[in-house]
Amino acid sequence: MNIAEKIKACRNIITIILAAAGIGTMLYYSTCETTCSYLQGDIFGIDLMYIGIGYMLVIITLAAFRQMVYVRVLLAAGIGVEVYLIAFQFKEDVFCPYCLAFASIILIAFILNYERPIVRENSMWKRLIYGAGEADILLAGKMKVPLLVFILLGYIFIFLTFSGSATPTYGAERSSVPSYGHGKYELIVFTDYFCPPCQLLESEIDPALTEFLSSGGLKVTFVDLPLHKESPLYARYFLYAARTGTGYESALYARRVLFSLARKRSALSEEELKVALNSQGVTLTPYDLKPVYPELNKIISTYKVKSTPTCVIKYSNDDIRKYTGTFEIRNGLGMLRATIGTAKR
């Protein structure tokens, strides 16, 4: 028995292992603490992550009972779905490594379970149609159904049912976004209080912002992205705090407190957050935020920000630089500091 035959003999076990890896990929994505990316989607309101896990569980069950024909059918449909989802990522110009890993697992499992079709006619069209394989399923009687049909059905299904987004958004409906200082240059800071890289970078950004704003020559704008489920609450209370404060010192202090609370996850409800902020001396002025949200959305969309931490530095209308991730941002702030220092000499 050669290697190919050995693999074929135990491919149901390998398929189960691959499907389990797919589930692990989705579970890891749900707890990922790297740079936060906002790429999400659902079918009939159900998050794709849960659908992906359910899909792999069905494949594991079928493979365990050696129903490999139906495994091939499901994998073929999965390829159709993934073609659409990968095209969506290209369209939005944002790529999720976990989604791509999941798609790769489906493709590998499909190749593993591939069976050469029996082409009874010497026809190019027949060879193309049946090239991906065929399935002898009960509902089709004696007819061999080309797997291409299931690939197309998977694509059509996700096309009709998928709802996705690659741009973080707030509510809906003109007030100003928190901005401090003024000058020739502008720095826009995009963060999420519950983003671990943002939390790590905050200790570096805070003194840098204090330096920039105290010395002048720079306008700083804060935009909080609603990436984690708790983030909109914290972003709302930062806006309340910014409304009360008279200068950048109070805004930076409010941010420090909010980041500290998010890091400890010690105030996750609105009441807990209010009490914690008041105890730390952060004054709040609640107001209607609906007019603010369109401005936040516009800024996020204009600069195509899809992950945190991100900083945009505007040296001029023709020189706008975007930095994403801690390493890039450190370099970007260093260059900005040097540029401002040179301009003042």
N, C-alpha and C positions, 0 to 999 in steps of 0.2 A: 504494500500500500504506500503510494507516494504521498508527499506533503499535502498536495491539493485534495486528495481523497481523504486524508486524515482530518483536514479542516472541514471538509464537507460532512464527514461523519459526525462531527461534534459542533456543527455550526449553530444548532439550537442553543447550546450552552454559551457559545461566544456571543450570540445575539442577546441572550439574557444579560451577560456581563456588559455589553455595549449599552443596552437600555438602562441598566442600573447606573452606568456612568452618565447617561443623559439626565437621569433624575438628580444625580449628585451635582451636575453642572447647574441645574435650575435651583437647587437648594442653596448652593454656594452663592449664586447670583443674588438670592434674597437676603443674604447676610454679608454681602461684600462690603468691605470697609476701605476700598481704594477710592480713587477720584470718582465723585458721584456723577453719573450720567443720567440724563432724563430721556430715556427711550422706552416707551411703554405702549402696550396695545391690549385689546381685549376682543373677545367674540361673545356677543350677546351679554356684555357686561361682565364676563368672567375673564380674569387676568390670564394672559397667554401662559404665564408660568405654571398655573394650576392645570391648564389644558395640556401643556407639554408633559407634565408629570403623569396625568391620567393616561395620555397617549402611550407613554412608555410602559406604564403598568399593564395596559392591555396587550402590548407586544410581548412583555415578559410572560403573561398568562398563556398566550397562544403558543409561544416558543416552548414553554414548559410542557405543554400537551402535544408538542410536535405538529402543530397546525401551521406548517411553514408556508403553505399556499396563502393563507390569510395574513401571515406576517408579511409576505411580499406585497400583498395588496395594500396593507396599511403603510408600509415603507414607501411604496410608489406614491400614494396620496400625500405622504409627508414630504416627499421631494417637491411635489407641486406646490404645497404650502410654503416650503422654504424658498422656492424660486421667487414667489411673490414677496415674502418678507425681506429677502436680501435685496431685491429691487427697491423696496421701500427704504431701506437703509441707504442705498446709493442715491435715491431721490432726495432724501433729507440730509445727505452728506454727514451722517453720523453712524458709527459702527459699534455694535455691542459685541465684545469678544466672546461672551457667554452664549449669545444667540448664534454666532458663527460656529462655535464649538459644537453646539447642539445640532446644527445643520450638518456639520461634518460627520457626526456620529450616525445620523440617519443615512447619509450617503454611503458611509463605510458598511453599515449593516445591509443596505440594499445590494451593494456589490458582493458582499459575503454570501448573500442568499440568492444571487442571480442564477437562473437556470436558462441555458440556451434554448430558444424556442424552436419548435419543429415547423419550418416553413415548407408547406406542401406545394407551393407554386413558385416558379422561378420569376417572381415579380419584384421589381425594385420597391414599389409602394408597400407590398406585403412585408418586405424586409424592414422597411422604415417603421411601419406601424407596429410590428412585432419585435423590433430590435431591442426594446427594453425588457422583453420577456412576456410571458403569458400566464394566465391563471385559469385553472380548471375549477370553477366555483359552482356550488350546487344550484344557485338561482339561474345560471346560464345553461343548464342542461349539459349537453355534450359539446357545446361551443367553447372554444378556447378564447378567453377575453384578453386582449392585449393590455399589458400593464400601463401603456401610454394613456389608455382611457382613464385610469385611476389617477395618473399624474395630472391630467387635465381637470378631472373632477376636483382634486385637491386644490388646484389653482383657482378654479371658479368659486369653490366654496369660500376660500379665504378672501377672495376679491369681493364677494357679496356680503360677507359678515364681519370683516376686520375693521376695527376702529383703532387708529393709532396716533401717537403724537411724539414728536422729537423736540418740541420746544416747551419749556416750562411756562405755565400761565397761571395767573391769579384769577380773581373773579371776573367781573365784567364791567364797565361803564366808563375836574381837572384840577388838580391840586398839584403841588410839586413834590417830587421825589426828594428825600433828604440829601442835600448838597451843602458843602461847607468850603469856605475859602474862595479865592478868585485869582486869576492870573492867566498867563499865556498858555499854560498846559492844563490838561484835565486827566484825572485818574478815576476810572469807574471800577468799583470793587464788587464782584459777584461772589457771594458766599452762601452757605447753608449752615445754620448753627449745629445741625446734627451730622454734618459731613466730617469724618475723622481727619482727613487732610486739612480741611479748613480750620479745625480746632488746633491742630499742630502748628499751622502757619500763623494763627492769630497772634501768638506771642511775638512774632517777628513783624507782622504788619502793623500792629498797634503802635509801637514806638516809632516806626517809619512814618506813619500818618501824622503822629504828633509832631515829629520833626518838620515834615512838609508843611503842615497847616500853620505851625507857629512861625515859620520863616517866611511864609507867603510865596506867591508866584504860582500857586497850584489850586485848582478846584477839585474837590473830592466828592464823588457821588456814591452812595451805597445802594446796592440792589440785592435783596435777598431772594434766592431762588427757592421755590417750594418743592424740593426734591423728596424729602422724607415726610412721612405723614404728619409728624408733629411740627414741621417747619412753618406752615402758614400761621399757626398760633403765635410762634415766637416772632415771626416777621411782622405780624400785626402789632404786637406789643412794642417792638422797636419803633414802629411808626408813631405809636402813642407817646413813647418817651421822646422821640425826636421833635414831636409837636410841642412838647413842654419846654425842652431845653432851649437855651438862648445862644449856644455856641457849640463848637465841635467837641469841647471837653466833655460836656454832658452826654453827647452822642457816643463818643468813644467809650465812656464809662458804662453806658447802658449796654453796648455791644460786649464789653468784657464780662459783665454780669450774666448776660444771656448765654454767651459761649460757655461760661463756667457751669451754669445750671444745666445746659444741654449735655455737656461732657459727663456730668454726674447723673443725668437723667433723674433729677430729684424733684422736678416740677413739670409734670406732663399734662396736668389738667389746667384749665383756665384759672380756676380758683387758687390752685397751688402756685401758679406762676405769678398771679397778682400779689399774693402774700409774700412770696420770695423776693419779688422786685421791690415792694414797699419796705421790706425789712433791710434791704441793701441800699435804701435811700434813692431809688430810681422813681422819679415822679412821672405819673402817667396822665395824659389828657386824651381820653377816648373820643373819637369823632368818626364821621362817616367816611370810610375808606374807598367806597366805590369809585369816586372820581380819580383816585390815585392809581388804581389797578391798570387802566389802559396805558398810562405813561410807563409803568413798570414793564408791561408786556411789550410795548413798543421798543424800549431800550434793549430788552432781551432778544427780541426778534431782529432789530437793526444790526446788532453785533453777532448774531447767530451763536449765542452762548448756550451750550447744551450740557456743560458740566461745571463742577466747582472743585477747587477754587479757580477763578478766572479773573484776570485784571486786564482792562483795556486802557491804554495810555494814548491820549491824543496830543501829539506834538503840534499838529496843524490839521487842517481839513484834508490835506493830501497825505499826511503821515500818521496813520492810526495803526497801532500795534496791539495785538492780542496775545496774552500769555496765559497758559493753562497749566495747572499743576505747580507744586511747590518749587521745583528747581527753576522752571521758566520764570515764575513770578519773582523769585529772588534776583535773578539776572536782570529782569525788566526794571525792578525798583532800583537796582544799583545803577543802571544806565540813566534812569530818570534823575536820580540824585546827582550824578555827575553832570548831566545836562543843565539842571537848575543851577548848580554851583558855578558852572562856566558862564551861564547867562548873567549871573549877578556880579561877576568880576568885571 
